[in-house]
């Protein structure tokens, strides 16, 4: 994938995690199809595969985020505890 400046956009871990959070019932094929434009080298493909295995598990053919990655600041989600209000 190429940015507005013509340079390749590098795939970041949080992009994959957010996509999985926001894509209910995502199948492995859906995930691969979505991120293929970012995977230009064998090294990137290997890293992507390892990341998917780390952050998600396959349940009944659907990729499901592991519990450690389910929270977070995705669109529409709120932190489970209040932010740092009393700084001193």
N, C-alpha and C positions, 0 to 999 in steps of 0.2 A: 504494500500500500504506500502511496506517495502523498506527502504533505503539500500544502500550497506553494512551498518554496522549491518543489521538485525533488526534495530529498526523501529517501525511504523513511517511513514511520516505523519505529521499533516497537514491537509488542511488549507491553509491560504486564507483570503478574496481575496487577489490580484491574487491568482491562478484562482479563479472562474471568476473574472472580466476580466483577460487576456484571458481566454478560450472563454468567450462570445465575446470579441472584435475580436478574431481570428477565430471564428466559425460562419460564416454567415448562416442564416436560421436555427439556432439551435432550435430544438423542446425541450420541457420539458423532454421528454423521453431521448433524446440524452444527455442532461445535467446530468440527474440522472444516466444514464448508465456510463458516463465518470467518475463521481465522487464517485460512489458507493464504490470502494475499499478504499476510505478515510473515509467512514462513518461507523464506527464500533460500536458506541453506540447510544442510543436514544437521548442523549444530543447533540451529533455531528449532527445527522439527523435534530433535531429541529433547531439548529443554522444554518445549511445549508439552510433549508427552509426559515428561516427569512432573511438570506442574499440574497437569490434569489429574494424574494419579495421586498427587499430594493433596489437592484441594477438594476433589470430588470422588464419589464412588458411584458405581453403576447399580441401580435398583430397578428391577423389572424393565430393563432397556432404557432407563432414563438416568441422565447424569444429575446427581444430587450433591450439593455442597456439603462437605463435612461440617459438623457442628461448630468447629473452631472458626470457620469462615462465613458462617451465616449472618452474623451481626454486621455492624458497620454502617457507614454513611452513605448507603445507596439512596437513590431518589425515593422519597416517601418514607424512609425509615427514620426512626428516632432513637437516640441512644437510650439504653436501659437505665442509665443513671444520669443525674444532672451533670452538666459541664462544670469546670472549675470556677465557682462563683466567688468563694472567699480566698483571695490571693494572699492575704496577710492576716 
